[in-house]
Amino acid sequence: MSQASRPVYLKLRDMIAAAIIEGRYKEGEMLPSVRVFAAEQGANPLTVAKAYQQFQDDGLVEVQRGVGMFVVPGAAAKLRQAERAAFLDSEWPEIRLKMERLGIGASELLRER
């Protein structure tokens, strides 16, 4: 599925996952509220809530009633592992084939330009 055809809540989920992996939302810290994140992204709050719910279902955030959602310890490592597996399973084979088709070797990729 191309990025353009992905549902908005999955795009938002990817943004939040990247922020957790990169440490912008640190483990133990509170995520922005649904309304704040929706306003920042120009998204519908219900769509953001759906993305947040997926993190809760996956055990990556925990809800403290009346306070907010917090990133659980180990969330970044779990997300990184899942993202690596998804890349190697779905994206890398296509990239590798294109490299072979174009005659691009690994050493060429590692060379600074």
C-alpha positions in Angstrom: 0.0 0.0 0.0 1.5 3.3 -1.0 1.9 6.0 1.6 -0.6 8.2 -0.2 -3.3 5.6 0.0 -2.8 4.7 3.7 -5.6 5.7 6.1 -4.9 9.0 7.9 -4.9 7.3 11.4 -2.0 5.0 10.2 0.0 8.0 8.9 -0.5 9.7 12.3 0.4 6.5 14.1 3.6 6.3 12.0 4.4 9.9 13.0 3.9 9.2 16.7 5.9 5.9 16.4 8.8 7.8 14.8 8.7 10.4 17.6 8.9 7.7 20.2 11.7 5.9 18.5 13.6 9.2 18.0 13.1 10.1 21.7 10.9 13.2 21.1 8.3 11.4 23.2 10.4 9.7 25.9 9.4 6.7 27.8 7.5 7.7 30.9 6.5 11.0 29.3 2.9 12.1 28.5 1.8 12.2 24.8 0.1 15.4 23.7 -3.6 15.3 24.3 -5.8 14.1 21.4 -7.1 17.6 20.9 -3.6 19.2 20.9 -2.1 16.7 18.5 -5.2 16.9 16.2 -4.8 20.7 16.1 -1.0 20.5 15.4 -1.6 18.1 12.5 -4.8 19.6 11.2 -6.5 16.2 11.8 -9.9 15.2 13.2 -9.7 14.4 16.9 -11.5 11.1 16.3 -8.8 10.1 13.8 -6.1 10.9 16.4 -8.0 9.0 19.0 -8.0 6.0 16.8 -4.2 6.2 16.3 -3.7 6.6 20.1 -6.0 3.6 20.7 -3.8 1.4 18.6 -0.8 2.3 20.7 -2.9 1.5 23.8 -4.0 -1.8 22.3 -0.4 -2.7 21.5 0.7 -1.9 25.1 3.0 1.0 24.1 1.1 3.6 26.1 -0.8 3.6 29.3 -3.7 5.8 30.2 -3.9 7.5 33.6 -7.5 8.5 33.9 -7.9 12.3 34.0 -4.2 12.9 33.3 -3.3 11.5 29.9 -1.5 8.8 28.0 2.1 8.0 28.8 4.8 6.1 26.8 5.6 2.9 28.7 9.1 1.7 29.4 10.4 -0.4 26.5 8.1 1.2 23.9 10.9 2.6 21.8 12.7 -0.7 21.6 9.5 -2.6 20.8 8.6 0.0 18.1 12.1 -0.1 16.6 12.0 -3.9 16.4 8.6 -3.9 14.7 9.7 -1.1 12.2 12.9 -3.0 11.4 10.9 -6.2 10.8 8.4 -4.4 8.6 11.2 -2.7 6.6 13.1 -6.0 6.0 9.9 -7.9 5.1 8.1 -5.4 2.9 10.3 -2.5 1.8 13.8 -4.0 1.5 13.0 -6.7 -1.0 11.7 -4.1 -3.4 14.7 -1.8 -2.8 17.1 -4.7 -3.3 15.5 -5.6 -6.6 15.7 -2.1 -7.8 19.4 -1.9 -6.8 20.1 -5.0 -8.8 18.2 -3.7 -11.8 20.2 -0.4 -11.7 23.5 -2.1 -10.9 23.9 -0.4 -7.6 26.2 -2.2 -5.0 26.3 -1.8 -1.3 29.7 0.0 -1.4 28.2 2.6 -3.7 25.4 3.3 -1.2 27.9 3.7 1.6 30.1 6.1 -0.3 29.7 9.8 0.8 28.5 12.1 -2.0 
